[in-house]
Amino acid sequence: MTPLRRNCIMGGTPGRLVKWYRDIDKTKYEVRILLSGPCHVCLRSLQAEYRTRDMQVDVIPNLGLELAFSPATRRELLAYFDEVKPDIIHSIFIQSDLIAAWYKKRSGVCSLVSSIEGALYPRRGLKAMVYRLSYFLLRKRLDRVIVLCRYMRDQAVGQYGVLSNRCQVIPSAIDTSLFRYTKHITPTNEQITIGFLGEIVRAKCIDLFVDTIPRLLERSPNLRFVIGGVGADLPRIVAKVEAMGLSRNVEFRGYVRDVPAFFGEIDVYAFLSVAEGLPWVILESQAAGVPTIASPVGGVPEVITDGSNGMLLRENSVEELCERVHTLVADAGLRETFSRNARQLMEQRFRTPIEVRQIESIYDEEMSRFADRAEA
């Protein structure tokens, strides 16, 4: 997996790997995880975290494209593959795909499986051109491509040229046992908590969340607001809340290590991102049974059905967000219905064992295909 970003936390892909590693059939597969990225402290920290969970993890720093094909790195990677002798490489993120494709034949690897973990949302500009060129080069080198939702599959195939017969939807899954479903539905006449959890950056529309608070308090003075997460815009948002005179109404939690506990105290969760694939935090809020108001980006509508297990915004505006929050605040019965339906959906469709069995099926098919080709 590369690149591993600075300030990497255990949510998203790093967190999912824990559950995937735990549930994969160890009698059939021996798994080694190779991490890379520009932040050595983050790499070593994540490696140490994984090893406390008995995960076999290796680190080769700085496997960016600018260094991956240098003579020193080539020798290091080839020596690593000679030692591990993988039958399958399962690469995560486009840089890993390109690097793994280069070393695949040189290392005698049977199959290259790729996971696209996020939305390939750039449609114009240099980044979009780089993505299209990369997937053109990888078109026949990736034996299988896993995406997390139908939205991402349409993007990968329609916009970036991934071969449709090699692209399969396997939704992200979640360990529902971590989220004990004992959700207390707060009566309307008691203090109700509205929560935001995510990276504190403009793309997550944290400003919209803050701008909505004064209007919500005008009609419901007993509301409480909790903001969890870290990011480049956190100092600015803290200053903005202070300037608006809302410091007594808003609590900043910073990095949230215990996500189940966070959602355990939230009555309504607002997810406002403008671009996503299948956001992990949506699965967490649903597993916790938290009534959720969400922007309909990426694969979110494949999880939340408006009016059944949550609400989907038509547009990200202060007026509409206020309207949706007030509807949920005033109707404890609706919150209870959303909570029950959300948890039920997670248990039926998005459990980790379901995801891992589907991934194992791809591995088995690839090994069988390689064996048939070898015999022929």
C-alpha positions in Angstrom: 0.0 0.0 0.0 1.4 3.4 -1.0 1.3 6.3 -0.6 0.7 6.4 3.2 -0.2 10.0 3.9 1.2 12.1 6.8 -1.0 12.0 9.9 -2.4 8.7 8.7 -5.0 7.3 11.2 -6.6 3.9 11.6 -9.8 4.8 9.7 -10.4 4.1 6.0 -8.0 1.8 4.2 -5.5 1.3 7.1 -8.4 0.3 9.4 -10.0 -2.0 6.9 -6.8 -3.9 6.4 -6.9 -4.9 10.1 -10.3 -6.5 9.6 -9.4 -8.1 6.3 -6.2 -9.6 7.7 -8.0 -10.9 10.8 -10.8 -12.7 8.8 -8.9 -14.1 5.8 -8.5 -17.9 5.9 -5.0 -18.4 7.2 -5.1 -22.1 6.4 -5.2 -21.1 2.7 -3.3 -17.9 2.5 0.0 -16.6 4.0 -0.3 -12.8 4.0 2.4 -10.2 4.1 1.6 -6.5 4.0 4.1 -4.0 2.5 3.7 -0.4 3.5 5.4 2.7 2.0 5.1 6.5 1.9 7.0 9.7 2.5 6.4 10.0 6.2 8.8 7.6 8.0 7.2 8.3 11.4 3.8 7.4 10.2 5.0 4.3 8.5 6.8 3.0 11.7 3.8 4.0 13.8 1.3 2.1 11.7 3.7 -0.9 11.5 3.9 -1.0 15.3 0.1 -0.7 15.5 -0.3 -3.5 13.1 2.2 -5.7 14.9 0.3 -5.4 18.2 -2.5 -7.1 16.2 -0.2 -10.0 15.1 -0.1 -8.8 11.5 3.0 -9.5 9.4 4.0 -6.1 8.1 7.0 -4.9 6.2 8.1 -1.3 5.4 10.1 0.0 2.4 10.0 3.9 2.7 9.6 6.3 -0.2 8.1 4.0 -2.9 6.8 7.0 -4.8 7.0 6.8 -8.6 9.9 9.2 -8.6 12.0 6.7 -6.6 10.4 3.3 -7.3 12.5 2.6 -10.4 15.8 3.9 -9.3 18.6 1.3 -9.2 18.7 1.1 -5.4 15.0 0.7 -5.1 14.8 -1.9 -7.9 17.4 -4.0 -6.1 15.6 -3.6 -2.7 12.2 -4.5 -4.2 13.4 -7.4 -6.2 15.2 -8.8 -3.2 12.0 -8.4 -1.2 10.0 -10.3 -3.8 12.7 -13.0 -4.0 12.3 -13.5 -0.3 8.5 -13.4 -0.1 7.8 -15.1 -3.4 4.2 -13.9 -3.7 1.8 -15.8 -5.9 -0.6 -12.8 -5.9 0.1 -9.1 -5.3 -2.9 -7.2 -4.1 -2.0 -3.5 -4.7 -3.9 -0.5 -3.2 -3.8 3.0 -4.8 -2.6 3.8 -8.3 1.1 4.2 -7.4 1.1 0.7 -6.0 -0.6 -0.6 -9.2 2.1 0.9 -11.4 5.0 -0.3 -9.3 3.5 -3.8 -8.9 2.8 -4.1 -12.6 6.4 -3.3 -13.4 7.7 -5.9 -11.0 5.0 -8.6 -11.7 6.8 -10.5 -14.5 10.2 -9.8 -13.1 9.2 -11.5 -9.9 7.2 -14.5 -11.2 3.9 -13.3 -9.7 0.9 -15.1 -11.0 -1.7 -12.4 -10.6 -2.0 -8.7 -9.9 -5.2 -7.7 -8.1 -5.9 -4.0 -7.5 -8.2 -2.2 -5.1 -9.4 1.3 -6.0 -10.2 2.7 -2.5 -11.5 6.1 -3.4 -13.4 8.0 -6.0 -11.5 8.8 -9.2 -13.3 12.1 -9.2 -11.0 14.4 -11.2 -12.5 14.7 -14.7 -10.4 17.5 -16.1 -6.9 18.9 -15.6 -3.5 17.3 -15.2 -4.5 14.8 -12.5 -7.3 13.4 -14.7 -4.9 13.0 -17.6 -2.4 11.2 -15.3 -5.1 8.8 -14.1 -6.3 8.1 -17.7 -2.7 7.5 -18.9 -1.9 5.3 -15.9 -5.0 3.1 -16.3 -4.3 2.9 -20.1 -0.9 1.5 -19.3 -2.4 -0.8 -16.7 -5.4 -1.9 -18.8 -4.2 -5.4 -19.5 -1.7 -5.7 -16.6 -4.3 -5.6 -13.9 -5.8 -9.1 -13.7 -8.6 -8.0 -11.4 -9.8 -4.7 -10.1 -11.9 -4.3 -7.0 -14.0 -1.2 -6.4 -16.2 -0.4 -3.4 -19.4 0.6 -5.1 -21.3 0.8 -8.4 -20.5 4.5 -8.7 -16.8 3.8 -8.6 -17.1 1.0 -11.1 -18.9 3.3 -13.5 -16.1 5.8 -13.1 -13.3 3.3 -13.5 -14.8 1.7 -16.6 -16.4 4.7 -18.2 -13.9 7.4 -17.6 -10.6 5.7 -17.0 -10.8 2.7 -19.3 -10.6 -0.2 -16.8 -11.7 -3.4 -18.5 -15.3 -4.1 -17.4 -14.8 -7.9 -17.3 -12.0 -7.5 -14.8 -13.8 -5.0 -12.6 -15.8 -6.2 -9.6 -17.8 -4.4 -6.9 -17.0 -5.6 -3.4 -18.4 -3.1 -0.9 -16.4 -2.0 2.1 -17.5 -3.9 5.2 -17.5 -3.2 8.8 -17.1 -5.1 12.1 -20.6 -4.4 13.5 -19.6 -6.1 16.8 -17.5 -3.0 17.6 -20.6 -0.9 17.6 -22.9 -2.3 20.3 -26.4 -1.5 19.2 -27.9 -0.1 22.3 -28.7 3.3 20.8 -30.6 5.5 23.2 -33.1 7.7 21.3 -33.0 11.1 23.1 -36.5 12.6 23.7 -37.2 15.8 21.8 -37.4 17.8 25.0 -33.9 16.8 26.1 -30.5 18.0 24.9 -29.8 16.5 21.4 -26.3 16.2 20.1 -25.4 16.9 16.4 -22.1 15.5 15.3 -19.5 16.0 12.6 -16.7 13.5 12.1 -14.1 13.7 9.4 -11.0 15.4 8.1 -11.3 19.1 8.9 -10.8 20.5 5.3 -12.9 22.5 3.0 -13.8 19.4 0.8 -15.7 18.0 3.8 -17.8 21.2 4.0 -17.0 21.8 7.6 -17.8 25.5 7.0 -21.4 24.6 6.0 -21.8 22.6 9.3 -20.6 25.6 11.3 -22.6 28.2 9.4 -25.7 26.2 10.1 -25.3 26.2 13.9 -26.7 29.7 14.6 -29.9 29.0 12.7 -30.4 25.7 14.4 -30.0 27.3 17.8 -32.6 29.9 17.0 -35.3 27.2 16.9 -33.7 24.7 19.2 -31.6 26.3 21.9 -30.9 23.0 23.7 -28.8 21.6 20.8 -25.2 20.5 21.4 -22.6 20.2 18.6 -19.5 18.0 18.6 -16.8 18.2 15.9 -14.4 15.3 15.7 -11.3 15.1 13.4 -8.1 16.8 12.5 -6.9 18.5 9.4 -5.3 21.6 7.8 -8.4 23.8 8.5 -8.9 22.9 12.1 -7.2 26.1 13.6 -9.3 28.2 11.2 -12.5 26.5 12.1 -11.8 26.8 15.9 -11.2 30.6 15.4 -14.4 30.9 13.3 -16.5 29.3 16.0 -15.0 31.6 18.6 -15.6 34.7 16.4 -19.3 33.6 15.9 -19.7 33.4 19.7 -20.4 29.7 19.6 -17.7 28.3 21.8 -20.1 27.3 24.5 -22.2 25.3 22.0 -19.5 23.5 20.1 -17.0 21.0 21.4 -13.9 20.0 19.4 -12.6 16.5 20.0 -9.6 16.5 17.7 -8.4 13.0 16.5 -11.1 10.5 17.6 -9.5 7.2 18.4 -12.7 5.5 19.8 -15.1 6.0 17.0 -17.8 3.7 18.4 -17.8 5.8 21.6 -18.0 9.0 19.6 -21.1 7.8 17.7 -22.5 6.4 20.9 -23.1 10.0 22.1 -24.3 11.4 18.8 -28.1 11.8 18.1 -27.8 13.1 14.5 -24.7 12.8 12.2 -24.1 15.2 9.3 -21.9 14.1 6.4 -21.4 16.9 3.9 -18.5 15.9 1.6 -18.5 17.1 -2.0 -16.6 14.1 -3.4 -16.2 10.5 -2.1 -16.1 6.9 -3.1 -17.8 4.8 -0.4 -16.9 6.7 2.7 -15.9 4.6 5.7 -17.5 7.0 8.2 -20.9 6.5 6.7 -20.7 2.8 7.4 -19.6 3.5 10.9 -22.5 5.9 11.6 -24.9 3.3 10.2 -23.4 0.5 12.2 -23.8 2.6 15.3 -27.4 3.3 14.4 -27.0 7.1 14.2 -29.6 8.9 12.2 -27.5 10.4 9.3 -28.0 13.3 7.0 -25.7 13.0 4.0 -24.7 14.6 0.7 -25.5 12.1 -2.1 -21.9 11.8 -3.3 -20.2 8.7 -4.7 -21.6 5.5 -3.2 -23.5 7.1 -0.4 -26.9 6.6 -2.1 -26.0 2.9 -2.3 -26.0 2.8 1.5 -28.5 5.4 2.6 -32.0 5.3 1.2 -33.6 8.7 1.7 -36.5 8.4 4.2 -35.6 4.8 5.2 -32.3 4.7 7.1 -31.3 8.3 6.7 -31.7 11.5 4.7 -30.0 12.6 1.5 -29.5 16.3 0.8 -30.7 17.7 -2.5 -28.0 20.4 -2.3 -25.5 21.4 0.3 -27.1 24.5 1.6 -27.6 26.0 5.1 -31.4 26.2 4.5 -31.8 22.5 3.6 -29.4 21.2 6.2 -31.4 23.2 8.9 -34.6 21.8 7.6 -33.4 18.2 7.7 -31.8 18.6 11.2 -35.0 20.2 12.6 -37.1 17.4 11.1 -35.0 14.8 13.0 -34.8 16.8 16.2 -38.5 17.1 16.4 -39.4 13.5 15.6 -37.9 10.9 18.0 -39.9 8.2 16.3 -38.3 8.9 12.9 -34.8 8.9 14.5 -35.6 5.5 16.0 -36.8 4.1 12.6 -33.6 5.4 10.9 -31.5 3.9 13.7 -33.0 0.5 13.5 -33.0 0.3 9.7 -29.4 1.5 9.5 -28.1 -1.2 11.8 -30.1 -3.9 10.1 -28.7 -3.0 6.7 -25.1 -3.1 8.0 -25.7 -6.6 9.5 -27.2 -7.9 6.4 -25.0 -6.5 3.6 -21.8 -4.8 5.0 -20.2 -7.3 7.4 -16.4 -7.9 7.1 -16.7 -11.7 6.6 -18.9 -11.1 3.5 -16.3 -8.8 2.0 -13.3 -11.1 2.8 -15.0 -14.2 1.4 -15.6 -12.3 -1.9 -11.9 -11.3 -2.0 -10.9 -14.9 -1.3 -13.0 -16.0 -4.2 -11.1 -13.7 -6.5 -7.8 -15.1 -5.3 -9.0 -18.6 -5.8 -10.2 -17.8 -9.4 -6.9 -16.2 -10.2 -4.8 -19.1 -9.0 -7.0 -21.6 -10.8 -6.8 -19.6 -14.0 -3.0 -19.4 -13.7 -2.8 -23.2 -13.0 -4.9 -23.9 -16.1 -2.7 -21.7 -18.2 0.4 -23.3 -16.9 -0.9 -26.8 -17.8 -1.9 -25.7 -21.3 
